[in-house]
Amino acid sequence: MYRLNLSACLAQAGDFSAAYRVAESIQVAGIDCPHWLQLMLPVFAWAGDDHRERECRIALDYLREDPDHDGPCSRCE
């Protein structure tokens, strides 16, 4: 959870390099936080990490279509 919050803060501050270094060790496919995924999209695009950028987009699409995902995610609770 610490790495998610740290990478999100760094991305929000515009420090994509540091945000990417923190996020490199995070398994994107298991993230259920649309806020984090949205913040990290430009970071992964900036880093040229097409695989993680694609994983973010897939996860965001899944969360938008999931009727059970109405409330806050596990990170934002």
N, C-alpha and C positions, 0 to 999 in steps of 0.2 A: 504494500500500500504506500509505503514511503516513496518508492521510486516513481509510482504513478503520480503522486502529488508533486514531487520535485520536478519531474519532467514537464508536467502541466504548467507549473509556475514559470519554469524557464521558457517554455514555448510562448506563454502569454506575455512574458517580458521581451520576447523577440530574440532570445539567445538560442537560436536553432542548433548551433554547434553543440552547446552544453546539453540541451534537451535531447538531442539525438544520442549523445554518448550515454546518458542515463537510460534512455529508452531502448538501447540496443539489446539489453538483457531481458526485456519484458516480452512475454509471449502474447502477441497482439490478438491472436485468435480467441483467447479466453476472456477478453475484456468486455464487460457489459456496460461500460460508461460512455454514453454518446458524447458527453462533454469532452472527455479525454481524447476520444477517437477524432473528434472534430478539430481539437487543438493540434493533434499530432499529424494530421494530413499534410499541412504545408511543411512541417519539419521533415517528414519522410520524402516529400517531393524535393525539397531543398537538398537533401542528402543524396538524391538519386537512388533511393531504396525502393524500387518499384514493387518488390515483393511485399514489404510492410505497408506501403501505400495501398496496394490492392487489398491486403487483409483488412485494413481500416475501412475501406469502402464496402467490402463484403459484410463486415460486422455491423456497420451503420445501416446498410440495407436490411439486414436481418432484424435489427432492433426496431426499425420503422415498421416492419411487417408483423412483428410479434405482438399479438393482442394482450399477452400477459405482462408486457413490459410497459406499464403505464406510470408507475411511481418512480421514486428516486432509485438510482442504481446503487450497488454496494459501496462504491467510492464516495458518493455524495450523501449517503444517509446520515 
